[in-house]
Amino acid sequence: MMSTSNKPIVLLNPRAVFRAITNNKFIREWLKYIAYEYVPPSDKKVLLFYPCSNVKPYYRSRLYKALYITLSKLGQDREKIHVVSVSEPFGIIPEDLYSYFDRIGWYECPGLFKWWCQKSRQPYEPELVRKCIDILADYVATFLIRTREVYKVRIAFVRTVSSGLKRRLDHTHANIVEKASFISGVYVELLPPTSLVSKIIKQRGRLAWDFYGVAHPIAQDFLLMYLKRILNE
């Protein structure tokens, strides 16, 4: 599929991420492969964009354990859901390719997040964050165009807003997918809605959303009901 690298990928600030997605051969090959060559499994009905996790492999994280519990409640219909992780710096990583990273090694890329850069005393350059989002969105848009006929429904279940109910530059997953949808003309519904985030905050407090995000039980209940509805349409 692509060449591998023995050197672990660790990207700690926006400039490092920008250089990686524009110059790192391994990352560029991945982005091009997914955009232009990767063939999704043929039995999928729903494309589900889901956030990558700071815990690697993803499936060991709280975020993904919550998702897998939710999807298991769909029974056999779970096989109709194609989970793809929105990733910096890899654009998207389909769940059927997680094993590839298990073999070659995972990565660390907190470098596009302002809070992390400030906490770690790393330089933060917003204009480079925007450039990274634009580049990754272009690749994802190409994938969306090429797979237009593969899926019936496409959704992104990511952090759409902060606990202050505002979209920020730090919401890279939502920004990447939203821009990719606009560029491609292929509709992707961004979830959960702000009204649900507001409900979580009112019932459980701002920390509940800040800490759990889409892994929160209320959010996962919403996702389950949403998937059941669209699978029955």
N, C-alpha and C positions, 0 to 999 in steps of 0.2 A: 504493500500500500504506500509506504513512504519510508524514508530513512529515519533512523533513530539516533538519539544522542545520549551519551553516557553521562553528560553533565546535567545535574538537576537544574530545573528552571525555577528561579526565584526572582520575582519582579517586585521591587519595593517602592517604586514611585512612578508617576505618570511618564516621565521621560524613558525610564527603563521599559515600561510596557510598550510605548510607542516604537522604540527601537526594535523591540522583539517582534512586533507584528509587521514591521516593515522590512526587517533585515535578517531575522532568525530563520534559517532555511527550514528547520523542522516545523516551526509554527506556520510559516507561509505555505508549506506543502500540505499541512493539515487543513488550513483555511480553504485552499484551492480544491483539495480533494472533496471536502464536504459540499462545497458550493457547486462543483462541476461534475463530480463523478459518483459520489456515494449514492447507493440505491437503498431506500428504506425498505423494511419488511413489507411484503405485499398484503398482509392481512390487517392492516391498521386503518381505523376510521377517524380517530381523533389525534391530532398532533398537539401534545401538551408541552409547552415550554415551561421549564421549572428552574429555579435559581441553582447555580453551582453552590458548593458548600466550602467553607474554610477547612472543614474536616475532610481529609482524603483517606481512602476512597469515599466517594459521596455516600454510598450506601451504609456506611458506618456512622453517619451523622444523625443527629436528632431530626434535622430537616427531612432527610430521606426516609428514615424509619417511620415518621408520621405519614409521609406520602404512601409508602408501601402498605401500611395498615389500611389506609383509605382505599387504595386500589384493590386490595384483597377482598374488600366488601362487595366488589362488583361481580364476583364469581368468574365465570368464563368470559364475561365481557371485558375483563381486565386485558385480555389479549388484543382487544381492539384499540387500546390506548398506546400511543408511541411517545414515550417520555424522552425529551431531549433537554439537556442541561445547557443553560445560557452561561457561557464561560468567558472570562477574560484570562488569557489572551486567545483562546481557541475558538471563539465564536459560538459554536454549539458542539456538544458532544452527545451523540445518541446513546441511549442506554445499552444498545446492543454492541457498542464499542467500548464500554467501560473496561472490559477485560483486556483491551489493548493497552490501556494505561496501567492496569495491574501488572502487566508484563514489563513495560518499559520504565515505569515509575511515574508518579503523579507530579504535581507542580504546586507552587505557592505564588499567588498573584494578588496581594492586597493593595497594590500600588495605585489604583485609581480612586481609592476612597480617602476623602479629605480627613475624616476623623482618625483614620489609621496613620496617615502621613504625619499629622500633627502630634499624635501620641508617640510615634516612633522617631520624631524629629527628622522626617524625610521631606525633601522639597516637594511642594504641591503646586502644579501648574495647570489651572483649569482649562486653558486653551488646548493643552495636550490631551487632557481627558476627553474633551469634545472631539478631537481628531481621532482618538482611539475608538470612540463610540461610532463615529462616521465610517471608519474603515471596516469595523466588524459588522456594522449594519449593512454595508454594501454586500459583503459575503453572504450574510444571512438572507438578504433580499434575493440574491441569485438562487440560493437553495429554494426559497419559497416559490419563485417563478418556475423553476425546473420541476418542482413536485406539486404543481398546482392541481393536477388531476389525481394525486395519490390520496389525499385526505378529504373528508367531507367537512370537517370542522377543525379550526385551529384556535387554541387559546393559550394565553400566557398567564400562569398563576405565579406572580412575582410580587415583590414590594412595589406597589404602584405609587404610594405616598408615604410620607413620614408620619409619626404620631402627632405632628402638627397639621396633618392632612394636606401637606403640600408636596409636590413633586420636586425633587432636587437632582442635581447633577450626579450625586452619589448613587442614585437609583439607576445604575448602569444597565441592569437587566431589562427593566421596563423601557428605558430610553433606546437601547439597541433594538429590541423587538418592535417597538412602536415605529421607529424610523425605518426599519426593514420593511414593515408592512406598508408604510407610505410609499417607499421607493418602488416596491414590487407591484403595488396595487392589489396584493393578496391580503384579504382581511384577516387579522388576528385580534381576537377580543382580549383586552387586558383585564385581568381579574386579580384579586377581588375588588369589587367596586368600593369607592370611598365610603359609601353608606355602611358597608360591612366593617371596614376598619374603624369607623366612628362608633359602631356598636360594640366592638371589642374594647375600645378605649373607655367607653362609658360604663361597661359592665365590669371590666377587669383592670382598668387603669392604663396609662400610657406605657408603662414598663412592659406590660403584657405584649403589646405590639412591637415595641423596640427589641425585646428579648427573643420572642418566639417568631414574629413575622408570620409568614404563611403556614408555619408549622403549628400555629395555635389551634387548639381543638375546634373553636368556632369557625375558623377559616377552613379547616379540613372538612368539617360537616357541610359547609357551603359547597366545597369542591365536589364532595360525594353526591350531593343532591343535583348539582349542575350536570355532572357526568351522567348520572342515571337518566336525567331528562333528555339530554341530547342523544344518548344511545338508544332511547326508545322512540325517537322521532322518525 
